C-alpha cells in the first residue's frame, strides 16, 4: 500500500513498452458486487485492454476480471465492457484527441483508492514503431549496466 492509501491491484507493464504515454488520468470504474471482490483479490488482467468513447460515455474493453470463485451462478462475463466514470469535459477532450491525432486510450493500472473505490489510470498513448521499442530495450539495458557497475564499485570500496 502506498502512503496515500492506494493499493495497486494490476499493472499493464506492456503498455509502457508498446506505447509512448503522453498523459494519464484517473477514472472510476462501474463494477458489480462479485467483480469488486475479484478486484480486491487481485484477479485482474489489463494486457488486452483499451478504452473508447461510445455514445458520449467512456468504456473499458478487453479487461479480464476473473469470476469470483465463491460467487453464485450470477457471475458476469469476465471480459464484458465496463463503464468508466469521468467528467463530461474530460470525455469530450479525450474523444477529440483520439479522433484528431490517431491516439488511443490504454489502461495503465487498476488500483483501490483508500481501499474502497476501484480506479483505473488511463493513458493517452501513441503507438511505438519497432525501432522505438529497440531503443527502449537498449536504454533499459544501459541503465541496468550502470546500476550494476555502481553496485560493484560500492562493494569494492
DOZA-715992 format. One line per field, with one value per atom (N, C-alpha, C, O): residue number from 1; residue in three letters; atom name; x, y, z. Coordinates in steps of 0.2 Angstrom, whole numbers, m for minus. Layout:
! residues N
n NUM_...
res ala_...
atom CA_...
u X_...
v Y_...
w Z_...
***
This chain:
! residues 157
n 1_1_1_1_2_2_2_2_3_3_3_3_4_4_4_4_5_5_5_5_6_6_6_6_7_7_7_7_8_8_8_8_9_9_9_9_10_10_10_10_11_11_11_11_12_12_12_12_13_13_13_13_14_14_14_14_15_15_15_15_16_16_16_16_17_17_17_17_18_18_18_18_19_19_19_19_20_20_20_20_21_21_21_21_22_22_22_22_23_23_23_23_24_24_24_24_25_25_25_25_26_26_26_26_27_27_27_27_28_28_28_28_29_29_29_29_30_30_30_30_31_31_31_31_32_32_32_32_33_33_33_33_34_34_34_34_35_35_35_35_36_36_36_36_37_37_37_37_38_38_38_38_39_39_39_39_40_40_40_40_41_41_41_41_42_42_42_42_43_43_43_43_44_44_44_44_45_45_45_45_46_46_46_46_47_47_47_47_48_48_48_48_49_49_49_49_50_50_50_50_51_51_51_51_52_52_52_52_53_53_53_53_54_54_54_54_55_55_55_55_56_56_56_56_57_57_57_57_58_58_58_58_59_59_59_59_60_60_60_60_61_61_61_61_62_62_62_62_63_63_63_63_64_64_64_64_65_65_65_65_66_66_66_66_67_67_67_67_68_68_68_68_69_69_69_69_70_70_70_70_71_71_71_71_72_72_72_72_73_73_73_73_74_74_74_74_75_75_75_75_76_76_76_76_77_77_77_77_78_78_78_78_79_79_79_79_80_80_80_80_81_81_81_81_82_82_82_82_83_83_83_83_84_84_84_84_85_85_85_85_86_86_86_86_87_87_87_87_88_88_88_88_89_89_89_89_90_90_90_90_91_91_91_91_92_92_92_92_93_93_93_93_94_94_94_94_95_95_95_95_96_96_96_96_97_97_97_97_98_98_98_98_99_99_99_99_100_100_100_100_101_101_101_101_102_102_102_102_103_103_103_103_104_104_104_104_105_105_105_105_106_106_106_106_107_107_107_107_108_108_108_108_109_109_109_109_110_110_110_110_111_111_111_111_112_112_112_112_113_113_113_113_114_114_114_114_115_115_115_115_116_116_116_116_117_117_117_117_118_118_118_118_119_119_119_119_120_120_120_120_121_121_121_121_122_122_122_122_123_123_123_123_124_124_124_124_125_125_125_125_126_126_126_126_127_127_127_127_128_128_128_128_129_129_129_129_130_130_130_130_131_131_131_131_132_132_132_132_133_133_133_133_134_134_134_134_135_135_135_135_136_136_136_136_137_137_137_137_138_138_138_138_139_139_139_139_140_140_140_140_141_141_141_141_142_142_142_142_143_143_143_143_144_144_144_144_145_145_145_145_146_146_146_146_147_147_147_147_148_148_148_148_149_149_149_149_150_150_150_150_151_151_151_151_152_152_152_152_153_153_153_153_154_154_154_154_155_155_155_155_156_156_156_156_157_157_157_157
res unk_unk_unk_unk_unk_unk_unk_unk_unk_unk_unk_unk_unk_unk_unk_unk_unk_unk_unk_unk_unk_unk_unk_unk_unk_unk_unk_unk_unk_unk_unk_unk_unk_unk_unk_unk_unk_unk_unk_unk_unk_unk_unk_unk_unk_unk_unk_unk_unk_unk_unk_unk_unk_unk_unk_unk_unk_unk_unk_unk_unk_unk_unk_unk_unk_unk_unk_unk_unk_unk_unk_unk_unk_unk_unk_unk_unk_unk_unk_unk_unk_unk_unk_unk_unk_unk_unk_unk_unk_unk_unk_unk_unk_unk_unk_unk_unk_unk_unk_unk_unk_unk_unk_unk_unk_unk_unk_unk_unk_unk_unk_unk_unk_unk_unk_unk_unk_unk_unk_unk_unk_unk_unk_unk_unk_unk_unk_unk_unk_unk_unk_unk_unk_unk_unk_unk_unk_unk_unk_unk_unk_unk_unk_unk_unk_unk_unk_unk_unk_unk_unk_unk_unk_unk_unk_unk_unk_unk_unk_unk_unk_unk_unk_unk_unk_unk_unk_unk_unk_unk_unk_unk_unk_unk_unk_unk_unk_unk_unk_unk_unk_unk_unk_unk_unk_unk_unk_unk_unk_unk_unk_unk_unk_unk_unk_unk_unk_unk_unk_unk_unk_unk_unk_unk_unk_unk_unk_unk_unk_unk_unk_unk_unk_unk_unk_unk_unk_unk_unk_unk_unk_unk_unk_unk_unk_unk_unk_unk_unk_unk_unk_unk_unk_unk_unk_unk_unk_unk_unk_unk_unk_unk_unk_unk_unk_unk_unk_unk_unk_unk_unk_unk_unk_unk_unk_unk_unk_unk_unk_unk_unk_unk_unk_unk_unk_unk_unk_unk_unk_unk_unk_unk_unk_unk_unk_unk_unk_unk_unk_unk_unk_unk_unk_unk_unk_unk_unk_unk_unk_unk_unk_unk_unk_unk_unk_unk_unk_unk_unk_unk_unk_unk_unk_unk_unk_unk_unk_unk_unk_unk_unk_unk_unk_unk_unk_unk_unk_unk_unk_unk_unk_unk_unk_unk_unk_unk_unk_unk_unk_unk_unk_unk_unk_unk_unk_unk_unk_unk_unk_unk_unk_unk_unk_unk_unk_unk_unk_unk_unk_unk_unk_unk_unk_unk_unk_unk_unk_unk_unk_unk_unk_unk_unk_unk_unk_unk_unk_unk_unk_unk_unk_unk_unk_unk_unk_unk_unk_unk_unk_unk_unk_unk_unk_unk_unk_unk_unk_unk_unk_unk_unk_unk_unk_unk_unk_unk_unk_unk_unk_unk_unk_unk_unk_unk_unk_unk_unk_unk_unk_unk_unk_unk_unk_unk_unk_unk_unk_unk_unk_unk_unk_unk_unk_unk_unk_unk_unk_unk_unk_unk_unk_unk_unk_unk_unk_unk_unk_unk_unk_unk_unk_unk_unk_unk_unk_unk_unk_unk_unk_unk_unk_unk_unk_unk_unk_unk_unk_unk_unk_unk_unk_unk_unk_unk_unk_unk_unk_unk_unk_unk_unk_unk_unk_unk_unk_unk_unk_unk_unk_unk_unk_unk_unk_unk_unk_unk_unk_unk_unk_unk_unk_unk_unk_unk_unk_unk_unk_unk_unk_unk_unk_unk_unk_unk_unk_unk_unk_unk_unk_unk_unk_unk_unk_unk_unk_unk_unk_unk_unk_unk_unk_unk_unk_unk_unk_unk_unk_unk_unk_unk_unk_unk_unk_unk_unk_unk_unk_unk_unk_unk_unk_unk_unk_unk_unk_unk_unk_unk_unk_unk_unk_unk_unk_unk_unk_unk_unk_unk_unk_unk_unk_unk_unk_unk_unk_unk_unk_unk_unk_unk_unk_unk_unk_unk_unk_unk_unk_unk_unk_unk_unk_unk_unk_unk_unk_unk_unk_unk_unk_unk_unk_unk_unk_unk_unk_unk_unk_unk_unk_unk_unk_unk_unk_unk_unk_unk_unk_unk_unk_unk_unk_unk_unk_unk_unk_unk_unk_unk_unk_unk_unk_unk_unk_unk_unk_unk_unk_unk
atom N_CA_C_O_N_CA_C_O_N_CA_C_O_N_CA_C_O_N_CA_C_O_N_CA_C_O_N_CA_C_O_N_CA_C_O_N_CA_C_O_N_CA_C_O_N_CA_C_O_N_CA_C_O_N_CA_C_O_N_CA_C_O_N_CA_C_O_N_CA_C_O_N_CA_C_O_N_CA_C_O_N_CA_C_O_N_CA_C_O_N_CA_C_O_N_CA_C_O_N_CA_C_O_N_CA_C_O_N_CA_C_O_N_CA_C_O_N_CA_C_O_N_CA_C_O_N_CA_C_O_N_CA_C_O_N_CA_C_O_N_CA_C_O_N_CA_C_O_N_CA_C_O_N_CA_C_O_N_CA_C_O_N_CA_C_O_N_CA_C_O_N_CA_C_O_N_CA_C_O_N_CA_C_O_N_CA_C_O_N_CA_C_O_N_CA_C_O_N_CA_C_O_N_CA_C_O_N_CA_C_O_N_CA_C_O_N_CA_C_O_N_CA_C_O_N_CA_C_O_N_CA_C_O_N_CA_C_O_N_CA_C_O_N_CA_C_O_N_CA_C_O_N_CA_C_O_N_CA_C_O_N_CA_C_O_N_CA_C_O_N_CA_C_O_N_CA_C_O_N_CA_C_O_N_CA_C_O_N_CA_C_O_N_CA_C_O_N_CA_C_O_N_CA_C_O_N_CA_C_O_N_CA_C_O_N_CA_C_O_N_CA_C_O_N_CA_C_O_N_CA_C_O_N_CA_C_O_N_CA_C_O_N_CA_C_O_N_CA_C_O_N_CA_C_O_N_CA_C_O_N_CA_C_O_N_CA_C_O_N_CA_C_O_N_CA_C_O_N_CA_C_O_N_CA_C_O_N_CA_C_O_N_CA_C_O_N_CA_C_O_N_CA_C_O_N_CA_C_O_N_CA_C_O_N_CA_C_O_N_CA_C_O_N_CA_C_O_N_CA_C_O_N_CA_C_O_N_CA_C_O_N_CA_C_O_N_CA_C_O_N_CA_C_O_N_CA_C_O_N_CA_C_O_N_CA_C_O_N_CA_C_O_N_CA_C_O_N_CA_C_O_N_CA_C_O_N_CA_C_O_N_CA_C_O_N_CA_C_O_N_CA_C_O_N_CA_C_O_N_CA_C_O_N_CA_C_O_N_CA_C_O_N_CA_C_O_N_CA_C_O_N_CA_C_O_N_CA_C_O_N_CA_C_O_N_CA_C_O_N_CA_C_O_N_CA_C_O_N_CA_C_O_N_CA_C_O_N_CA_C_O_N_CA_C_O_N_CA_C_O_N_CA_C_O_N_CA_C_O_N_CA_C_O_N_CA_C_O_N_CA_C_O_N_CA_C_O_N_CA_C_O_N_CA_C_O_N_CA_C_O_N_CA_C_O_N_CA_C_O_N_CA_C_O_N_CA_C_O_N_CA_C_O_N_CA_C_O_N_CA_C_O_N_CA_C_O_N_CA_C_O_N_CA_C_O_N_CA_C_O_N_CA_C_O_N_CA_C_O_N_CA_C_O_N_CA_C_O_N_CA_C_O_N_CA_C_O_N_CA_C_O_N_CA_C_O
u 4_0_4_9_2_6_5_0_8_7_1_m2_m3_m9_m15_m21_m14_m19_m21_m26_m18_m20_m16_m10_m20_m17_m17_m23_m12_m12_m14_m11_m19_m21_m18_m16_m18_m15_m11_m13_m6_m2_m1_0_m1_0_7_7_12_19_20_24_16_17_15_18_11_8_14_14_18_23_29_33_29_34_31_35_25_22_19_19_19_16_20_24_20_23_16_11_17_11_12_17_8_8_5_8_0_m3_m7_m9_m9_m13_m18_m17_m23_m28_m32_m32_m35_m38_m46_m49_m49_m56_m58_m55_m65_m68_m71_m71_m72_m75_m81_m82_m86_m93_m92_m91_m92_m92_m98_m101_m99_m104_m101_m95_m105_m103_m98_m93_m99_m94_m87_m82_m88_m82_m77_m71_m80_m76_m72_m67_m76_m72_m66_m61_m67_m61_m56_m50_m58_m53_m49_m43_m52_m49_m44_m39_m46_m41_m36_m31_m36_m30_m31_m26_m37_m38_m40_m45_m36_m37_m31_m25_m33_m28_m29_m35_m25_m26_m22_m23_m19_m14_m18_m16_m24_m28_m32_m36_m32_m37_m36_m30_m42_m41_m48_m53_m48_m54_m56_m52_m62_m65_m71_m74_m73_m79_m84_m83_m90_m95_m102_m103_m105_m112_m111_m115_m105_m104_m102_m101_m100_m98_m91_m90_m87_m81_m82_m84_m79_m80_m73_m68_m72_m66_m68_m72_m64_m65_m59_m53_m60_m55_m51_m46_m53_m50_m53_m59_m49_m52_m52_m46_m58_m58_m61_m67_m57_m59_m66_m67_m70_m76_m74_m69_m78_m77_m79_m84_m74_m75_m80_m83_m82_m87_m93_m98_m94_m100_m105_m103_m111_m117_m116_m111_m122_m122_m122_m121_m124_m124_m117_m116_m112_m106_m105_m107_m104_m104_m99_m94_m99_m94_m88_m87_m82_m76_m73_m69_m74_m72_m77_m76_m82_m88_m86_m81_m89_m87_m89_m94_m85_m86_m86_m82_m91_m92_m87_m86_m83_m79_m82_m86_m80_m83_m78_m73_m80_m76_m81_m86_m78_m82_m84_m80_m89_m91_m85_m84_m82_m77_m71_m68_m69_m63_m65_m61_m71_m73_m73_m70_m75_m75_m68_m67_m64_m57_m53_m50_m54_m51_m54_m50_m60_m63_m60_m59_m59_m57_m49_m47_m45_m38_m38_m33_m42_m41_m43_m40_m48_m51_m45_m44_m43_m38_m31_m29_m28_m21_m20_m14_m25_m24_m21_m17_m22_m20_m25_m31_m23_m28_m27_m23_m33_m33_m31_m35_m26_m24_m24_m22_m27_m27_m20_m17_m17_m10_m10_m6_m15_m15_m22_m26_m24_m30_m28_m24_m31_m30_m36_m41_m35_m41_m39_m34_m43_m41_m44_m50_m40_m42_m45_m49_m43_m46_m53_m56_m56_m64_m66_m70_m63_m66_m61_m55_m63_m59_m58_m63_m51_m50_m45_m41_m45_m41_m37_m40_m30_m26_m26_m23_m29_m29_m24_m22_m20_m15_m17_m19_m16_m17_m10_m5_m11_m5_m4_m9_2_4_8_13_6_10_17_19_21_28_30_26_35_37_42_44_44_49_55_58_58_64_64_69_58_57_57_60_54_55_62_64_66_73_77_81_75_78_76_81_70_68_72_74_73_76_84_86_87_94_95_99_90_90_90_93_85_84_90_92_93_99_105_109_106_111_110_115_104_103_104_107_103_104_112_114_116_123_126_131_123_126_125_129_119_117_121_123_123_127_134_137_137_143_144_149_139_139_139_142_135_134_141_143_144_151_156_160_156_160_159_164_153_152_154_156_153_156_163_166_167_174_177_182_173_175_175_176
v m6_0_6_6_11_17_22_20_27_32_35_37_36_39_34_36_28_23_19_16_20_17_10_10_5_m1_m4_m5_m4_m7_m14_m18_m15_m22_m25_m31_m21_m24_m18_m12_m20_m15_m18_m24_m13_m15_m13_m7_m17_m15_m15_m11_m19_m20_m13_m11_m9_m3_2_5_2_7_5_9_m1_m4_m3_m1_m4_m3_4_5_8_15_20_19_26_32_35_36_36_38_46_48_49_57_60_65_57_60_54_49_55_50_53_59_50_52_47_41_48_44_44_49_38_37_32_27_32_27_21_22_16_10_8_7_6_4_m4_m7_m7_m14_m17_m14_m24_m27_m29_m29_m32_m34_m40_m39_m45_m50_m48_m51_m43_m41_m37_m38_m33_m29_m34_m33_m40_m45_m48_m49_m49_m52_m46_m48_m40_m35_m34_m34_m35_m34_m40_m40_m46_m52_m51_m56_m46_m45_m49_m51_m52_m56_m52_m53_m47_m43_m43_m44_m43_m43_m38_m37_m33_m27_m27_m22_m32_m33_m31_m28_m34_m33_m28_m27_m24_m18_m12_m10_m9_m2_1_m2_8_12_16_17_17_21_25_23_30_34_32_32_30_27_30_30_34_37_42_43_46_51_48_52_42_39_35_33_35_32_24_23_20_12_9_11_4_0_m7_m10_m9_m15_m20_m17_m26_m31_m32_m36_m29_m31_m37_m37_m41_m48_m47_m47_m48_m48_m55_m57_m60_m67_m67_m63_m72_m73_m75_m78_m72_m73_m80_m83_m84_m91_m93_m98_m89_m90_m87_m87_m84_m81_m86_m92_m84_m88_m90_m88_m92_m93_m87_m87_m81_m75_m71_m67_m74_m70_m67_m71_m61_m58_m60_m63_m59_m61_m57_m51_m61_m59_m53_m49_m53_m48_m43_m40_m42_m38_m30_m28_m26_m19_m16_m17_m12_m8_m1_2_2_10_13_11_18_22_29_32_31_37_43_43_48_54_59_58_65_71_72_70_76_77_80_79_85_89_84_85_80_75_71_69_68_63_67_64_73_77_78_78_80_82_75_76_70_64_61_59_62_60_64_61_70_75_73_73_72_70_63_62_58_52_52_49_56_57_60_58_66_70_67_67_65_63_56_54_52_45_42_37_44_42_37_36_33_28_29_31_26_26_19_14_18_12_12_17_7_6_5_0_9_8_4_0_5_1_2_7_m3_m3_m3_m7_1_1_3_5_2_3_10_10_15_21_21_20_22_22_15_15_10_3_3_m2_8_7_7_3_12_13_10_12_7_4_10_13_11_16_14_9_17_15_21_26_20_25_24_19_29_28_33_38_30_34_36_31_42_44_42_45_37_34_34_35_35_34_28_27_24_18_19_23_14_14_10_5_12_8_3_3_m2_m7_m4_m6_1_4_8_8_11_14_9_10_3_m2_m5_m6_m5_m7_m2_m4_4_10_9_10_7_7_1_1_m5_m10_m9_m10_m5_m3_2_1_6_11_8_9_3_m1_m5_m5_m8_m12_m8_m10_m2_3_5_5_7_8_3_4_m3_m9_m10_m12_m9_m10_m4_m6_2_7_6_7_3_2_m4_m4_m9_m15_m12_m14_m8_m5_m1_m1_3_7_2_4_m3_m8_m11_m12_m13_m16_m12_m13_m5_0_1_2_1_2_m4_m3_m10_m16_m16_m19_m13_m13_m8_m9_m3_2_0_4
w 0_0_0_4_m4_m4_2_6_2_8_8_13_2_2_2_1_4_5_m1_m1_m7_m13_m14_m12_m16_m17_m24_m27_m27_m34_m35_m32_m39_m40_m46_m46_m52_m58_m61_m61_m65_m69_m76_m77_m81_m88_m90_m93_m88_m90_m97_m100_m101_m108_m111_m117_m109_m112_m112_m117_m107_m107_m112_m115_m114_m119_m126_m131_m127_m134_m136_m142_m131_m132_m129_m124_m132_m129_m125_m128_m118_m114_m114_m111_m117_m117_m111_m109_m108_m102_m99_m102_m93_m89_m85_m83_m83_m79_m75_m77_m70_m65_m67_m67_m68_m69_m64_m63_m63_m59_m63_m69_m61_m64_m61_m55_m65_m63_m63_m68_m57_m56_m53_m49_m53_m50_m43_m42_m39_m32_m32_m28_m37_m37_m40_m39_m45_m48_m44_m44_m39_m35_m30_m28_m28_m24_m28_m25_m34_m38_m39_m39_m39_m40_m33_m34_m28_m21_m21_m17_m24_m23_m28_m29_m33_m37_m44_m47_m45_m51_m57_m60_m59_m65_m70_m68_m76_m82_m86_m90_m87_m91_m98_m102_m99_m105_m112_m116_m113_m119_m119_m124_m114_m113_m117_m118_m118_m121_m119_m117_m121_m119_m125_m129_m125_m131_m129_m124_m132_m131_m136_m142_m133_m136_m134_m128_m138_m137_m131_m127_m131_m126_m119_m114_m119_m112_m114_m119_m108_m109_m106_m101_m111_m109_m109_m113_m105_m105_m108_m106_m113_m116_m115_m114_m116_m116_m109_m109_m104_m97_m94_m94_m92_m89_m82_m78_m79_m71_m70_m72_m67_m66_m62_m57_m64_m60_m52_m51_m48_m41_m39_m40_m36_m35_m30_m31_m26_m21_m23_m19_m29_m31_m33_m34_m34_m36_m44_m47_m46_m53_m57_m63_m54_m57_m57_m53_m61_m61_m68_m73_m69_m75_m80_m77_m86_m91_m89_m88_m89_m87_m91_m88_m97_m102_m104_m110_m101_m103_m103_m99_m107_m107_m101_m98_m98_m91_m92_m96_m89_m90_m85_m80_m88_m84_m82_m86_m76_m74_m74_m71_m78_m79_m81_m82_m80_m81_m88_m93_m90_m97_m101_m107_m98_m101_m102_m108_m98_m99_m105_m109_m105_m110_m117_m122_m117_m123_m126_m132_m121_m123_m125_m130_m122_m124_m131_m135_m132_m139_m144_m150_m143_m148_m150_m156_m145_m146_m149_m154_m147_m150_m158_m162_m159_m167_m171_m176_m168_m172_m173_m179_m168_m169_m169_m170_m169_m170_m164_m164_m158_m152_m149_m152_m144_m141_m133_m131_m130_m123_m120_m122_m116_m114_m106_m103_m103_m95_m93_m95_m89_m86_m80_m79_m75_m69_m66_m67_m62_m59_m51_m49_m47_m40_m36_m39_m30_m25_m21_m18_m22_m19_m12_m11_m7_0_2_7_m2_m1_m1_2_m5_m6_m13_m15_m17_m24_m29_m28_m34_m39_m44_m47_m46_m51_m56_m55_m62_m67_m69_m70_m70_m73_m80_m83_m84_m91_m94_m92_m99_m103_m110_m114_m112_m119_m122_m121_m127_m129_m137_m140_m139_m146_m147_m144_m152_m153_m155_m159_m153_m154_m161_m162_m165_m170_m168_m162_m172_m170_m167_m163_m171_m169_m162_m159_m161_m154_m149_m143_m150_m145_m144_m138_m149_m148_m144_m140_m146_m142_m134_m130_m133_m126_m123_m117_m126_m123_m122_m117_m127_m126_m121_m117_m120_m114_m108_m103_m107_m101_m99_m93_m104_m103_m101_m97_m104_m102_m95_m91_m93_m86_m81_m76_m83_m79_m78_m72_m83_m83_m79_m75_m79_m75_m68_m63_m66_m59_m56_m51_m61_m59_m57_m52_m62_m61_m54_m51_m53_m47_m41_m36_m41_m35_m34_m29_m40_m39_m36_m32_m38_m36_m29_m25_m26_m19_m15_m9_m18_m14_m14_m9_m19_m18_m13_m11_m12_m8_m1_4
***
